[in-house]
Amino acid sequence: MRLLRYLVPQTIRAPFARYSHAVEITGPARWLICSGQLGVSVSDKIPETADAQAVLCFEAVAECLAAANMSFADVVRINAYVTDRDYMTPYMTVRDRYIGSPEPASTLMIVSGFARPEFKIEVEVIAAKAAD
């Protein structure tokens, strides 16, 4: 049984980037709700560049997924936040290295800032996998 169905209705405008307009989850599933992950290393270092921070965000998400015996293939939704329009392209370039096809539902927002001013990007995900 297939748990996930990715929807891109032809009756509305196609997605602007690599994402699905919706993801339907059928059947019994385990869910993982991942808190927003920031671009900070285990040693509390925060890289200067947006792309380096994005890598740390997605690596942290990968660790959360692995802890639940999941992978990026199980991600059904991404919420991402950047503090400047100039960080959108570096974020999307890194995201595309981690997210395969079919693409999850996704929202990218420009926000005024995070808890610490040096943070540029935050990424949170929702994942679902067939119940064990």
C-alpha positions in Angstrom: 0.0 0.0 0.0 1.3 3.4 -0.9 1.1 5.8 2.0 1.8 9.1 0.3 0.1 10.7 -2.8 1.7 13.9 -4.1 -0.7 16.3 -5.7 -0.1 19.0 -8.3 -3.5 19.7 -9.8 -3.4 20.8 -13.4 -6.3 23.1 -12.7 -4.1 25.6 -10.7 -0.8 27.3 -11.5 2.2 24.9 -11.4 4.5 25.2 -8.4 7.1 28.0 -8.6 9.9 25.6 -7.6 10.4 21.9 -6.6 7.5 21.3 -4.4 4.0 19.7 -4.5 0.9 21.7 -3.9 -0.3 19.0 -1.5 0.5 15.6 -0.1 -2.2 13.2 0.9 -1.4 10.6 3.6 -3.5 7.4 3.5 -3.5 4.5 5.9 -1.9 4.1 9.3 1.2 6.2 9.6 3.9 7.3 12.1 4.4 11.1 12.1 7.5 13.1 12.8 7.0 16.8 13.6 10.5 18.4 13.5 11.1 21.7 15.3 12.8 24.5 13.3 16.5 23.7 12.9 18.9 26.6 12.7 22.3 26.8 11.0 24.5 26.1 14.1 27.0 23.3 14.6 27.2 21.0 17.5 30.2 23.1 18.8 27.9 26.2 18.6 29.5 27.7 15.6 27.3 29.7 13.2 28.7 30.0 9.6 28.6 33.4 8.0 27.0 32.3 4.7 23.4 31.4 4.0 24.3 28.2 2.1 26.5 27.0 4.9 23.7 27.6 7.4 21.2 25.8 5.2 23.5 22.8 5.1 23.6 22.7 8.9 19.8 23.1 9.0 19.3 20.1 6.6 21.9 18.0 8.4 20.1 18.6 11.7 16.8 17.6 10.0 18.5 14.5 8.6 19.6 13.5 12.2 16.0 14.0 13.5 14.7 11.9 10.6 17.3 9.1 11.3 16.4 9.1 15.0 12.8 8.2 13.9 14.1 5.6 11.3 13.0 8.0 8.5 14.7 9.8 5.6 14.1 12.7 3.4 11.9 10.4 1.3 9.4 10.5 4.1 9.2 14.3 4.3 5.7 15.5 3.4 6.0 19.2 4.3 8.8 21.8 4.6 8.5 25.2 6.2 11.5 27.4 5.7 12.3 30.9 6.8 15.0 33.2 5.6 15.8 36.7 6.9 16.6 38.2 3.5 15.4 37.7 -0.1 19.0 37.2 -1.1 19.1 34.0 1.0 16.3 32.3 -1.0 18.5 31.0 -3.8 21.2 29.6 -1.5 18.5 28.0 0.6 16.8 26.4 -2.4 20.0 25.2 -3.9 20.9 23.3 -0.7 17.3 22.1 -0.2 17.4 20.6 -3.7 20.5 18.5 -2.7 18.5 16.9 0.1 15.0 16.6 -1.2 14.3 14.2 -4.0 11.2 13.5 -6.1 8.4 13.5 -5.5 8.7 16.8 -3.8 7.0 17.5 -0.5 4.6 20.4 0.1 6.7 23.5 0.9 6.4 27.1 2.1 9.3 29.6 2.1 8.9 32.8 4.1 11.0 35.9 4.5 11.0 36.9 8.2 12.5 39.8 10.1 14.8 37.7 12.2 15.4 34.9 14.7 16.4 34.7 18.3 20.0 35.5 17.5 20.7 38.1 14.7 23.4 35.9 13.0 20.9 33.2 12.0 19.8 33.5 8.4 17.8 30.4 7.8 15.5 28.0 9.7 14.0 24.8 8.4 11.2 22.6 9.9 9.7 19.5 8.4 6.8 17.1 8.9 7.4 13.5 7.9 5.2 10.4 7.7 6.0 6.8 7.3 3.8 3.6 7.3 3.1 2.4 10.8 5.3 -0.4 11.9 
